[in-house]
Amino acid sequence: MNEYMYLLIVAFIFCMVIAIFCLFLYCRKIERKCNHCIAKSLRELDRMFKELERMQVERETIEKILKIRINL
């Protein structure tokens, strides 16, 4: 009887270890997905800031050209 009890306890502990390992893998997968989303958002923001900076330079250049033409 004690042997079956020990066997059940060992099987239960083994199942718990497997469940904890699966939970760890799932959490790691979610963390990677979150990091990927954050990196994607940062790249998109960087692209938008570069575009805005380019538009600012173009606007300043057009303003300078218009001032020169108006002064002529």
Backbone torsions as a table, in degrees:
resi	resn	phi	psi	omega
1	MET	NA	-42.1	179.7
2	ASN	-64.3	-34.2	179.6
3	GLU	-64.1	-39.6	177.5
4	TYR	-67.4	-37.5	177.4
5	MET	-62.3	-46.8	178.4
6	TYR	-62.5	-40.3	178.9
7	LEU	-63.9	-42.1	177.2
8	LEU	-65.3	-40.3	179.3
9	ILE	-64.7	-44.6	178.8
10	VAL	-63.7	-42.4	178.5
11	ALA	-63.4	-41.0	178.8
12	PHE	-64.0	-45.7	178.7
13	ILE	-62.8	-41.4	178.2
14	PHE	-61.4	-43.9	177.9
15	CYS	-63.4	-38.7	178.0
16	MET	-64.8	-41.2	178.5
17	VAL	-63.5	-42.2	178.3
18	ILE	-63.8	-41.8	179.1
19	ALA	-63.7	-42.6	178.4
20	ILE	-64.3	-40.7	178.5
21	PHE	-63.7	-42.3	177.4
22	CYS	-63.5	-39.9	177.4
23	LEU	-63.7	-41.2	176.9
24	PHE	-60.6	-45.4	179.1
25	LEU	-63.1	-39.9	179.0
26	TYR	-64.4	-44.3	178.9
27	CYS	-64.0	-39.1	178.3
28	ARG	-64.2	-39.0	178.3
29	LYS	-64.1	-43.7	179.4
30	ILE	-65.1	-40.2	178.7
31	GLU	-62.0	-42.7	177.8
32	ARG	-62.2	-41.6	180.0
33	LYS	-64.1	-42.1	178.1
34	CYS	-64.1	-43.4	178.6
35	ASN	-62.6	-39.0	178.2
36	HIS	-63.7	-43.0	179.7
37	CYS	-65.1	-40.1	178.6
38	ILE	-64.2	-45.4	179.4
39	ALA	-62.8	-40.2	178.9
40	LYS	-63.4	-43.1	178.6
41	SER	-64.1	-40.9	179.0
42	LEU	-65.1	-39.9	177.7
43	ARG	-64.0	-40.1	179.1
44	GLU	-65.2	-42.6	177.1
45	LEU	-63.2	-41.2	178.6
46	ASP	-62.3	-41.8	178.2
47	ARG	-63.2	-41.1	180.0
48	MET	-66.6	-40.8	178.6
49	PHE	-64.5	-39.3	177.4
50	LYS	-64.0	-41.1	178.4
51	GLU	-64.5	-43.3	178.3
52	LEU	-63.9	-39.7	178.4
53	GLU	-64.2	-41.7	177.8
54	ARG	-62.6	-42.5	179.0
55	MET	-65.3	-36.7	177.9
56	GLN	-62.7	-44.5	179.2
57	VAL	-63.2	-43.2	178.8
58	GLU	-61.8	-42.1	-179.5
59	ARG	-63.5	-44.7	179.1
60	GLU	-62.9	-40.2	178.8
61	THR	-64.0	-44.1	179.1
62	ILE	-63.8	-40.6	177.9
63	GLU	-61.6	-43.0	179.1
64	LYS	-63.1	-42.8	179.9
65	ILE	-62.6	-43.4	179.6
66	LEU	-65.7	-39.0	177.4
67	LYS	-63.7	-40.3	179.0
68	ILE	-64.4	-43.7	-179.6
69	ARG	-66.0	-38.3	179.5
70	ILE	-67.5	-38.0	-179.2
71	ASN	-71.6	-18.5	178.9
72	LEU	-78.6	NA	NA
